Amino acid sequence: MKEAVHIGRKPAPEPDLQRLLHEVALGDQDAFTVVYDAVVRSVLGVVRAVLRDQAQSEEVAQDVLVEVWRTAPRYRPERGTAINWILTLAHRRAVDRVRSVEAAAARDHKAALLDRTPEYDQVTEQVETRLEQEQVRRCLRTLTELQRQSVTLAYYRGLTYRQVAEALALPLGTVKTRLRDGLIRLRDCLGVTA
């Protein structure tokens, strides 16, 4: 293996990030300073590759390094190197920012579309609602008395099957059958397709 040739000053040895992260996990600010100096360029590079915007990249890189300070106790050497752990945090945070920006743009787009939606005609809406209500009343009249009572108690008064059975003094199975049959007849009468 060839040894690297250096002209001028000999480069400083790479810091032991694994050991330093352990010290950061214990709250050592000086250790964090060394970690910060050692990884800040790499973190910024990873984030910048995803975001492409310098200002956002710097902000996200700063967030990542704060996260390193806060979550250093979670680092597990057996799962990978310290630099890979830090760069994974950076990549995830950058992707999260992209998703957040895209979601905000989608929300803004939806809001803009809603602003352009024409006002509905209140009179037309009321007429359609009344016609629908009359059609439901007409169809309810086609049901047997027990079906109509079951449907009315369940859907207009909000009672459960068991409560309907108790109110009508009928077995639960009978009420379920009458409700099902009544709803099928209503669906057919109203012309609803399943």
Phi, psi and chi 1 to 4 in degrees:
 res  aa     phi    psi   chi1   chi2   chi3   chi4
   1 MET       -  135.0 -178.9 -168.5  -82.7      -
   2 LYS   -82.0  145.3  -68.7 -174.6  179.0 -178.9
   3 GLU   -94.6  140.8 -158.3  171.7  -55.4      -
   4 ALA   -66.9  138.2      -      -      -      -
   5 VAL  -101.4  129.2  176.4      -      -      -
   6 HIS  -117.8  133.8  -61.0  -76.4      -      -
   7 ILE  -101.0  134.1  -59.9  174.9      -      -
   8 GLY    88.7 -142.2      -      -      -      -
   9 ARG   -70.4  146.4  -76.6 -166.5  -66.1  161.5
  10 LYS   -74.5  131.8 -164.6  171.7 -172.8  176.5
  11 PRO   -65.1  151.0   21.2  -27.2      -      -
  12 ALA   -68.0  145.4      -      -      -      -
  13 PRO   -65.6  148.9   21.4  -28.7      -      -
  14 GLU   -63.2  136.1  -67.7  -70.4  -40.2      -
  15 PRO   -70.9  151.8   22.6  -28.9      -      -
  16 ASP   -81.5   91.1 -178.8   -2.6      -      -
  17 LEU   -63.0  -34.0  -71.3  177.1      -      -
  18 GLN   -62.5  -47.8 -178.4  175.8  -31.7      -
  19 ARG   -64.8  -42.1  179.1 -174.0   56.4   77.0
  20 LEU   -63.9  -39.8  -71.8  166.9      -      -
  21 LEU   -63.9  -34.8  -85.3  179.6      -      -
  22 HIS   -61.9  -42.6  176.6   71.3      -      -
  23 GLU   -68.4  -37.3  -67.8  173.5   16.4      -
  24 VAL   -62.4  -40.6  169.5      -      -      -
  25 ALA   -59.3  -27.0      -      -      -      -
  26 LEU   -89.1    1.7  -61.5  173.5      -      -
  27 GLY    94.8   15.2      -      -      -      -
  28 ASP   -77.5  107.5 -173.5  -27.2      -      -
  29 GLN   -69.9  -34.5  -67.4  178.7   -0.7      -
  30 ASP   -65.2  -38.9  -66.5  -28.6      -      -
  31 ALA   -63.8  -39.4      -      -      -      -
  32 PHE   -64.0  -38.5  178.3   71.3      -      -
  33 THR   -59.3  -42.5  -59.3      -      -      -
  34 VAL   -66.3  -43.6  175.0      -      -      -
  35 VAL   -60.7  -47.0  169.3      -      -      -
  36 TYR   -55.4  -52.2 -176.4   98.2      -      -
  37 ASP   -61.4  -33.9  -68.9  -19.3      -      -
  38 ALA   -76.4  -28.8      -      -      -      -
  39 VAL  -115.5  -11.0  -58.0      -      -      -
  40 VAL   -57.4  -40.9   66.8      -      -      -
  41 ARG   -67.1  -41.8  -73.6 -173.1 -178.0  151.7
  42 SER   -65.3  -42.6  -61.6      -      -      -
  43 VAL   -61.4  -47.1  167.3      -      -      -
  44 LEU   -62.0  -38.4 -173.1   56.5      -      -
  45 GLY   -62.8  -44.6      -      -      -      -
  46 VAL   -64.5  -45.4  166.5      -      -      -
  47 VAL   -65.2  -43.2  172.1      -      -      -
  48 ARG   -63.9  -34.3 -179.3   82.8 -165.3  -94.1
  49 ALA   -64.0  -31.0      -      -      -      -
  50 VAL   -86.7  -44.9  174.2      -      -      -
  51 LEU   -87.2  -34.4  -65.9  178.3      -      -
  52 ARG    67.6    0.8  -54.7  -88.7 -173.5 -130.1
  53 ASP  -115.7  121.9  176.2   79.9      -      -
  54 GLN   -61.0  -47.3 -176.5   64.5   30.1      -
  55 ALA   -63.6  -46.9      -      -      -      -
  56 GLN   -64.9  -37.2  -79.1 -166.0   43.2      -
  57 SER   -62.6  -43.3  -63.1      -      -      -
  58 GLU   -64.3  -40.4  -70.8  172.2    0.6      -
  59 GLU   -64.4  -45.6 -177.4 -179.3  -35.6      -
  60 VAL   -67.4  -39.7  169.7      -      -      -
  61 ALA   -60.3  -41.2      -      -      -      -
  62 GLN   -62.1  -43.8 -168.7   66.6   34.3      -
  63 ASP   -59.8  -41.0  -69.8  -14.6      -      -
  64 VAL   -62.6  -44.2  168.3      -      -      -
  65 LEU   -68.9  -32.6  -68.9  163.7      -      -
  66 VAL   -65.8  -39.5  168.6      -      -      -
  67 GLU   -64.1  -37.6 -174.2  175.1   -6.2      -
  68 VAL   -59.8  -44.7  167.7      -      -      -
  69 TRP   -60.3  -46.3  169.4 -103.9      -      -
  70 ARG   -72.0  -35.4  -77.7 -169.8    1.8 -101.3
  71 THR  -108.4   11.9   63.3      -      -      -
  72 ALA   -52.0  -35.1      -      -      -      -
  73 PRO   -62.7  -18.1  -23.5   32.3      -      -
  74 ARG   -82.3  -14.5  -67.3 -173.0 -156.3  157.8
  75 TYR   -63.8  131.4  168.1   64.8      -      -
  76 ARG  -121.9  108.5  -61.9  -71.3  174.5 -101.3
  77 PRO   -57.1  -31.5  -14.8   21.0      -      -
  78 GLU   -68.8  -13.7   63.4  -85.9    6.6      -
  79 ARG   -98.1   -4.1  -64.1 -179.1   71.4 -167.6
  80 GLY   152.0  173.1      -      -      -      -
  81 THR   -72.8  160.0   64.5      -      -      -
  82 ALA   -63.7  -41.7      -      -      -      -
  83 ILE   -65.4  -38.4 -170.6   65.9      -      -
  84 ASN   -65.6  -38.2  -76.2  -14.2      -      -
  85 TRP   -62.0  -46.2  179.3   71.0      -      -
  86 ILE   -65.2  -43.6  -66.9  168.7      -      -
  87 LEU   -70.1  -29.2  -65.0 -179.4      -      -
  88 THR   -66.3  -43.0  -61.4      -      -      -
  89 LEU   -57.7  -42.8  -68.1  176.0      -      -
  90 ALA   -63.7  -46.5      -      -      -      -
  91 HIS   -63.4  -44.8 -173.6  -96.5      -      -
  92 ARG   -61.9  -43.3  -73.9  179.7 -176.8  159.3
  93 ARG   -65.0  -38.2 -176.2   62.0   68.8  101.5
  94 ALA   -66.5  -42.3      -      -      -      -
  95 VAL   -64.6  -40.3  168.8      -      -      -
  96 ASP   -58.8  -40.6  -72.3  -12.9      -      -
  97 ARG   -64.5  -42.4  174.3   63.3   65.6   96.7
  98 VAL   -60.6  -45.7  168.7      -      -      -
  99 ARG   -63.1  -39.8  -71.2  178.8 -179.8  151.6
 100 SER   -64.1  -43.8  173.2      -      -      -
 101 VAL   -64.2  -42.3  167.3      -      -      -
 102 GLU   -65.1  -40.8  -71.6  173.7   -7.7      -
 103 ALA   -64.3  -41.2      -      -      -      -
 104 ALA   -64.0  -40.6      -      -      -      -
 105 ALA   -64.4  -40.1      -      -      -      -
 106 ALA   -64.9  -41.6      -      -      -      -
 107 ARG   -62.6  -43.3  -79.9 -168.4  -54.8  -85.8
 108 ASP   -62.7  -39.9  -69.2  -13.8      -      -
 109 HIS   -63.7  -44.5 -179.9   68.4      -      -
 110 LYS   -61.8  -43.4  -81.4 -176.7 -178.5  178.2
 111 ALA   -62.3  -40.0      -      -      -      -
 112 ALA   -64.7  -39.6      -      -      -      -
 113 LEU   -65.3  -39.8  -70.9  176.6      -      -
 114 LEU   -64.7  -35.8  -71.4  175.1      -      -
 115 ASP   -64.4  -28.5  -72.9  -16.1      -      -
 116 ARG   -90.0   -6.4  -69.3 -171.2  -62.2 -160.0
 117 THR   -67.6  127.8  -56.4      -      -      -
 118 PRO   -67.2  150.5   19.8  -26.0      -      -
 119 GLU   -63.5  141.0  -67.8  -68.0  -36.3      -
 120 TYR   -80.6  155.8   70.5   93.6      -      -
 121 ASP   -82.4  109.5 -177.3   -8.2      -      -
 122 GLN   -63.3  -38.4 -168.7  172.5    9.5      -
 123 VAL   -65.7  -45.4  173.0      -      -      -
 124 THR   -61.2  -42.4  -57.4      -      -      -
 125 GLU   -60.9  -43.9 -175.7   77.5   20.2      -
 126 GLN   -65.7  -41.2  -72.0  174.7  -11.2      -
 127 VAL   -63.5  -45.6  168.9      -      -      -
 128 GLU   -62.5  -40.5  -72.4  174.7   -1.9      -
 129 THR   -63.4  -44.4  -59.5      -      -      -
 130 ARG   -63.6  -40.8  -75.4 -171.7 -176.3  138.1
 131 LEU   -63.5  -41.6  -70.9  173.1      -      -
 132 GLU   -64.4  -41.8  -71.4  170.3   -2.4      -
 133 GLN   -63.4  -41.0  -71.4  171.1  -13.8      -
 134 GLU   -65.7  -38.4 -176.7   51.0   41.9      -
 135 GLN   -65.3  -39.8 -174.6  178.2   11.0      -
 136 VAL   -64.6  -43.3  168.7      -      -      -
 137 ARG   -60.6  -44.0  -79.4 -169.9 -152.1   99.3
 138 ARG   -60.8  -43.9 -176.3  178.6   47.5   79.1
 139 CYS   -69.2  -35.3  -70.5      -      -      -
 140 LEU   -61.7  -33.6  -84.6  170.7      -      -
 141 ARG   -68.0  -17.3  -73.3 -168.6  -66.5  -91.5
 142 THR   -82.4  -11.2   66.7      -      -      -
 143 LEU   -81.2  159.7  -58.3  179.2      -      -
 144 THR   -68.5  163.9   67.0      -      -      -
 145 GLU   -58.0  -46.0 -177.2   62.8   25.8      -
 146 LEU   -65.1  -39.7 -174.8   54.6      -      -
 147 GLN   -64.2  -45.9  -71.8  172.3  -22.8      -
 148 ARG   -61.9  -44.3 -174.2  171.6   42.1 -103.2
 149 GLN   -62.9  -43.9  -72.6  174.0  -23.1      -
 150 SER   -62.0  -48.0  -60.6      -      -      -
 151 VAL   -64.3  -42.7  168.5      -      -      -
 152 THR   -62.4  -45.5  -58.9      -      -      -
 153 LEU   -66.5  -40.3  -69.6  171.4      -      -
 154 ALA   -74.9  -44.0      -      -      -      -
 155 TYR  -101.0  -24.3  -70.5   93.0      -      -
 156 TYR   -99.5  -27.9  -69.9  105.7      -      -
 157 ARG  -104.2   -9.5  -65.1 -151.1 -179.9  137.9
 158 GLY    76.0   24.4      -      -      -      -
 159 LEU   -81.0  152.2  -60.8 -178.0      -      -
 160 THR   -79.0  168.3   64.5      -      -      -
 161 TYR   -54.1  -46.3  -71.9  139.4      -      -
 162 ARG   -62.5  -41.4 -174.1  168.5  -51.3  -73.8
 163 GLN   -66.4  -36.9  -69.0  169.1  -30.9      -
 164 VAL   -64.5  -43.7  170.9      -      -      -
 165 ALA   -60.1  -42.9      -      -      -      -
 166 GLU   -66.1  -41.7  -70.1  171.0    2.7      -
 167 ALA   -65.1  -35.0      -      -      -      -
 168 LEU   -96.1   -0.8  -62.3  175.9      -      -
 169 ALA    54.7   47.7      -      -      -      -
 170 LEU  -125.7  159.0  -67.7  170.9      -      -
 171 PRO   -63.9  148.9  -16.7   26.1      -      -
 172 LEU   -58.4  -43.6 -178.8   61.1      -      -
 173 GLY   -60.1  -39.3      -      -      -      -
 174 THR   -64.0  -43.1  -57.8      -      -      -
 175 VAL   -63.9  -43.4  167.6      -      -      -
 176 LYS   -61.0  -42.4  -73.3 -177.5  178.7 -178.6
 177 THR   -64.8  -44.9  -58.5      -      -      -
 178 ARG   -64.4  -40.1  -64.2  -56.0  176.5  -98.4
 179 LEU   -63.6  -46.7  -93.3  167.5      -      -
 180 ARG   -61.0  -48.1 -177.0 -171.6   47.5  125.1
 181 ASP   -62.9  -41.1  -66.9  -14.1      -      -
 182 GLY   -64.3  -41.6      -      -      -      -
 183 LEU   -68.0  -35.8  -69.6  174.6      -      -
 184 ILE   -64.4  -43.7  -70.7  170.1      -      -
 185 ARG   -65.2  -39.0  -75.4  179.3   68.0 -180.0
 186 LEU   -63.0  -45.3  -83.6  174.9      -      -
 187 ARG   -57.7  -46.2 -179.2 -167.5   67.3 -161.7
 188 ASP   -65.3  -41.5  -67.1  -16.5      -      -
 189 CYS   -64.8  -40.1  179.1      -      -      -
 190 LEU   -79.9  -11.0  -67.7  168.6      -      -
 191 GLY    74.9   26.6      -      -      -      -
 192 VAL   -82.1  133.1  176.2      -      -      -
 193 THR   -97.2  138.0   55.9      -      -      -
 194 ALA   -74.7      -      -      -      -      -
